[in-house]
């Protein structure tokens, strides 16, 4: 049986939502976007009510996703998991993600590229560590490998070791070699990359010390 809209009232706590009254009683809330097409006196079938509520659920989910994305870029999987935490249905999530993609708000390739660039700039890591981090974000291996094509792991290991060396200055070479090797391993650099860098940084620093002592 159809029900008649008898009132449309903006919510006091959230003016962006509207309370819909049917036959004199509160029935449900809608976003202002979904409620914009409704009029007092309009009759709604049970099917139309379900459609409105489903559309509102998706709009609510989209707004939650926008809020989540406002802090920093996110992967699709991060958005998906966050929506589930907010009790958004699995039926609504694909539509929300598709809308975000169309609006250029989620892009796993761009996310992975930005992640690697930021890590490389501020806390250099090797492929192994970066791959693990990106997988934890839900990034697929095909995207990861594509992003890694231009990754200069030797240069990253060298930069990481140079930054770390000040903590090891004054150590004997065996202790330095062990500590620096362990550090680079924790940063995800394999032995084949780390070992030459460990020796290179030691040699350069020793040369710098010798020139300081003998100007």
C-alpha positions as CSV (number, residue, x, y, z in Angstrom):
1,X,0.0,0.0,0.0
2,X,1.3,3.5,-0.9
3,X,2.1,5.9,1.8
4,X,1.8,9.7,1.6
5,X,4.6,12.2,2.5
6,X,3.1,14.5,5.1
7,X,6.3,16.4,6.2
8,X,9.9,16.9,5.2
9,X,12.0,18.4,8.0
10,X,15.8,19.1,8.1
11,X,17.4,17.4,11.0
12,X,18.6,19.7,13.8
13,X,21.8,17.9,14.4
14,X,22.7,17.4,10.8
15,X,21.0,19.9,8.4
16,X,22.4,17.9,5.5
17,X,19.8,15.2,6.3
18,X,16.0,15.3,6.1
19,X,13.5,13.4,8.1
20,X,10.7,12.0,6.0
21,X,7.2,11.6,7.6
22,X,4.7,9.3,6.0
23,X,1.0,9.4,7.0
24,X,1.9,11.7,9.9
25,X,4.7,9.5,11.4
26,X,8.4,9.7,11.1
27,X,9.5,7.0,8.6
28,X,13.2,7.4,7.8
29,X,16.0,9.9,7.1
30,X,17.5,10.8,3.8
31,X,20.4,13.0,2.6
32,X,19.3,16.4,1.2
33,X,20.4,15.1,-2.2
34,X,18.0,12.1,-2.1
35,X,15.2,14.2,-0.5
36,X,15.4,17.0,-3.0
37,X,13.1,15.2,-5.4
38,X,10.4,14.5,-2.8
39,X,7.3,16.7,-2.2
40,X,4.7,16.9,0.5
41,X,1.6,15.0,-0.7
42,X,3.6,12.7,-2.9
43,X,2.7,9.0,-2.5
44,X,5.5,6.4,-2.2
45,X,5.1,2.7,-2.9
46,X,7.0,0.1,-0.7
47,X,9.4,-0.5,-3.6
48,X,10.1,3.2,-4.0
49,X,10.8,3.5,-0.3
50,X,13.3,0.7,-0.5
51,X,14.9,2.4,-3.5
52,X,15.2,5.7,-1.6
53,X,16.7,4.0,1.5
54,X,19.2,2.0,-0.6
55,X,20.3,5.2,-2.5
56,X,20.6,7.0,0.8
57,X,22.7,4.2,2.2
58,X,25.1,4.6,-0.8
59,X,25.2,8.4,-0.4
60,X,26.0,8.0,3.3
61,X,28.7,5.5,2.4
62,X,30.2,7.9,-0.2
63,X,30.3,10.8,2.3
64,X,32.0,8.6,4.8
65,X,34.6,7.6,2.2
66,X,35.2,11.3,1.3
67,X,35.8,12.0,5.0
68,X,38.2,9.1,5.2
69,X,40.1,10.3,2.1
70,X,40.3,13.9,3.4
71,X,43.3,13.1,5.7
72,X,45.6,11.4,3.2
73,X,45.5,9.3,0.0
74,X,44.1,5.8,0.5
75,X,44.1,2.5,-1.4
76,X,40.8,1.0,-2.5
77,X,41.2,-1.7,0.1
78,X,41.7,0.8,2.9
79,X,38.5,2.5,1.8
80,X,36.7,-0.8,1.6
81,X,37.8,-1.9,5.1
82,X,36.9,1.5,6.6
83,X,33.4,1.4,5.1
84,X,32.9,-2.1,6.6
85,X,33.8,-0.7,10.0
86,X,31.0,1.8,9.6
87,X,28.5,-1.0,8.8
88,X,28.2,-0.2,5.1
89,X,26.8,-3.2,3.3
90,X,28.9,-5.2,0.9
91,X,26.3,-4.5,-1.7
92,X,26.9,-0.7,-1.5
93,X,30.7,-0.7,-1.4
94,X,31.4,-1.6,-5.0
95,X,29.2,1.3,-6.2
96,X,30.9,3.7,-3.8
97,X,34.4,2.6,-5.0
98,X,33.3,2.9,-8.7
99,X,32.1,6.5,-8.0
100,X,35.3,7.4,-6.3
101,X,37.3,6.0,-9.2
102,X,35.3,8.0,-11.7
103,X,35.9,11.1,-9.7
104,X,39.6,10.4,-9.6
105,X,39.6,10.1,-5.8
106,X,41.0,6.6,-5.6
107,X,43.7,5.2,-7.8
108,X,45.8,2.3,-6.6
109,X,48.5,2.9,-9.1
110,X,48.8,6.5,-8.1
111,X,48.6,5.6,-4.5
112,X,51.4,3.0,-4.8
113,X,53.6,5.5,-6.8
114,X,53.1,8.2,-4.1
115,X,53.8,5.7,-1.3
116,X,57.1,4.7,-2.9
117,X,58.1,8.3,-3.6
118,X,57.4,9.4,0.0
119,X,59.3,6.4,1.4
120,X,62.2,7.0,-0.9
121,X,62.4,10.7,0.1
122,X,62.1,10.4,3.8
123,X,62.7,6.8,4.9
124,X,64.4,4.8,2.1
125,X,63.4,1.2,1.9
126,X,64.2,-1.8,-0.3
127,X,61.8,-3.6,-2.6
128,X,61.1,-6.3,0.0
129,X,59.9,-3.8,2.7
130,X,58.0,-1.7,0.1
131,X,56.3,-4.8,-1.3
132,X,55.2,-5.9,2.1
133,X,53.8,-2.4,3.0
134,X,51.9,-2.1,-0.3
135,X,50.5,-5.6,0.0
136,X,49.2,-4.7,3.4
137,X,47.4,-1.8,1.8
138,X,45.8,-4.2,-0.6
139,X,47.8,-3.2,-3.7
140,X,48.1,-6.0,-6.3
141,X,51.4,-7.4,-7.4
142,X,51.0,-6.3,-11.0
143,X,50.7,-2.6,-9.8
144,X,53.6,-3.1,-7.4
145,X,55.9,-4.5,-10.1
146,X,54.9,-1.7,-12.5
147,X,55.8,1.0,-9.8
148,X,59.1,-0.8,-9.1
149,X,60.3,-0.5,-12.7
150,X,62.2,2.8,-12.1
151,X,63.2,2.0,-8.5
152,X,66.9,2.5,-7.9
153,X,67.4,0.2,-4.9
154,X,71.2,0.7,-4.8
155,X,70.8,4.5,-4.5
156,X,68.1,4.1,-1.9
157,X,70.3,1.8,0.2
158,X,73.2,4.3,-0.1
159,X,71.0,7.2,1.1
160,X,69.6,5.2,4.0
161,X,73.1,4.1,5.0
162,X,74.5,7.7,4.9
163,X,71.7,9.0,7.1
164,X,72.3,6.1,9.6
165,X,76.1,6.4,9.7
166,X,76.2,9.2,12.2
167,X,74.9,6.8,14.8
168,X,77.7,4.4,14.1
169,X,80.6,6.9,13.8
170,X,83.4,5.8,16.1
171,X,82.7,2.1,15.9
172,X,85.3,-0.4,14.9
173,X,84.8,-1.7,11.4
174,X,83.5,-5.2,12.4
175,X,80.9,-3.6,14.7
176,X,80.0,-1.0,12.1
177,X,79.6,-3.6,9.4
178,X,77.3,-5.8,11.6
179,X,75.1,-2.9,12.7
180,X,74.8,-1.3,9.3
181,X,74.1,-4.6,7.6
182,X,71.3,-5.3,10.2
183,X,69.9,-1.9,9.7
184,X,69.7,-2.2,5.9
185,X,68.2,-5.7,6.2
186,X,65.4,-4.2,8.5
187,X,64.8,-1.6,5.8
188,X,64.2,-4.4,3.3
189,X,67.4,-4.4,1.4
190,X,68.8,-7.8,0.3
191,X,72.4,-8.8,1.0
192,X,73.4,-8.3,-2.7
193,X,72.4,-4.6,-2.4
194,X,73.4,-4.0,1.2
195,X,76.9,-5.5,1.3
196,X,78.5,-3.2,-1.3
197,X,76.8,-0.1,0.2
198,X,78.1,-1.0,3.7
199,X,81.7,-1.1,2.4
200,X,81.2,2.0,0.2
201,X,80.0,4.2,3.1
202,X,82.7,2.9,5.4
203,X,85.4,3.7,2.8
204,X,84.0,7.1,2.1
205,X,83.7,8.1,5.7
206,X,87.2,6.9,6.4
207,X,88.5,9.0,3.5
208,X,86.6,12.0,4.8
209,X,88.2,11.6,8.2
210,X,91.7,11.3,6.8
211,X,91.3,14.5,4.8
212,X,90.0,16.3,7.8
213,X,93.1,15.2,9.8
214,X,95.4,16.0,6.9
215,X,94.1,19.1,5.1
